[in-house]
C-alpha cells in the first residue's frame, strides 16, 4: 500500500458500486452522491456488489490514480447504505484493505509483565 499522509481524509461510498467504472465514472459519483470534490486530494473508496473488490480513487495534484484490490477469499466489511457517507482514518483503511474488521481491530497478543 502506498503510504497515506496524516490528515488525509478517507471517504467510503456506502452501498455497492458498479465496478466497471473507471476514474471518470467514480469521480462523477463522488460529485453527485457524496457531494465532494474528487480533485480535493482525499481518498474515495468504493466496493462492488459481491464485496470482494475494492476501488480507491485519489487525485494527487498532478494526475488521477485508481487503485484496485480483490480478495481471493472473504469480503470487505462495509457500512450499510443507510449509514450515508462514512469517513475513516488512514489506519482503518489499512485494516480494510487487508480484509480485517476495521471497526473493531483486536490485538492478537498483549504482554502480561515486563521482563
C-alpha positions in Angstrom: 0.0 0.0 0.0 1.2 3.5 -0.8 1.7 5.5 2.4 -1.1 7.9 3.2 -0.1 11.3 4.6 -1.6 12.1 8.0 -4.5 14.4 7.9 -5.8 13.0 4.6 -9.5 12.1 4.8 -10.7 8.7 3.6 -14.4 8.6 2.4 -16.3 5.4 1.9 -19.1 5.3 -0.6 -21.7 3.2 1.3 -23.7 0.6 -0.5 -22.3 -1.0 -3.7 -20.9 0.5 -6.8 -20.7 -0.7 -10.4 -17.1 -1.9 -10.6 -17.0 -1.4 -14.4 -16.5 2.3 -13.8 -13.0 3.9 -14.1 -11.8 7.1 -12.7 -14.2 9.4 -14.6 -17.3 7.4 -13.6 -16.2 7.1 -10.0 -15.3 10.8 -9.8 -18.8 11.7 -11.1 -20.2 9.5 -8.3 -18.1 11.4 -5.8 -19.5 14.7 -7.0 -23.2 13.6 -7.3 -23.6 11.1 -4.4 -21.0 12.0 -1.9 -21.3 15.8 -2.6 -17.4 16.1 -2.5 -14.7 17.3 -4.9 -12.9 14.3 -6.4 -9.9 16.5 -7.1 -9.5 17.5 -3.4 -6.7 15.1 -2.7 -8.8 12.9 -0.4 -9.2 9.2 -0.9 -12.6 7.8 -2.0 -13.2 4.1 -1.6 -15.9 2.0 -3.4 -16.9 -1.6 -3.0 -18.6 -3.9 -5.6 -21.8 -5.8 -5.2 -20.1 -9.2 -4.3 -17.9 -7.5 -1.7 -14.6 -8.9 -2.8 -13.5 -6.0 -5.0 -12.4 -2.5 -3.8 -11.5 0.6 -5.8 -9.8 3.7 -4.4 -9.6 6.9 -6.4 -7.2 9.8 -5.5 -6.2 12.9 -7.3 -2.6 13.6 -6.4 -2.5 17.2 -7.8 -0.7 16.2 -11.0 -2.9 13.3 -12.0 -5.6 10.8 -11.2 -4.9 7.5 -9.5 -7.1 4.4 -9.4 -6.2 1.6 -7.1 -7.9 -1.8 -7.1 -7.8 -4.7 -4.6 -9.6 -8.0 -4.9 -9.7 -10.5 -2.1 -9.1 -14.2 -3.0 -11.3 -15.3 -0.1 -13.7 -13.4 2.1 -15.3 -10.0 1.7 -14.5 -6.4 2.6 -16.5 -5.3 5.7 -18.7 -2.4 4.6 -21.2 0.0 6.3 -24.8 -0.3 5.1 -26.2 2.1 2.6 -28.4 3.7 5.4 -25.2 5.0 7.1 -24.7 7.6 4.4 -21.2 9.0 3.9 -18.6 7.4 6.2 -15.2 8.8 7.0 -12.5 6.5 8.3 -8.8 7.1 9.3 -5.9 6.0 7.1 -5.1 3.3 9.7 -8.7 2.0 9.4 -8.2 2.0 5.6 -5.1 -0.2 6.0 -7.2 -2.7 8.0 -10.0 -2.6 5.5 -7.6 -3.3 2.6 -6.2 -6.3 4.4 -9.7 -7.7 4.9 -9.6 -7.1 8.7 -12.6 -5.7 10.6 -11.6 -2.0 10.6 -14.5 -1.2 13.1 -13.1 -3.3 15.9 -9.5 -4.3 15.4 -8.1 -6.7 18.0 -4.6 -7.0 19.3 -3.5 -10.6 19.0 -1.1 -10.6 22.0 -0.6 -8.4 25.0 2.4 -8.7 27.3 1.4 -9.6 30.9 4.6 -8.3 32.6 7.8 -6.6 31.7 10.8 -8.8 31.7 
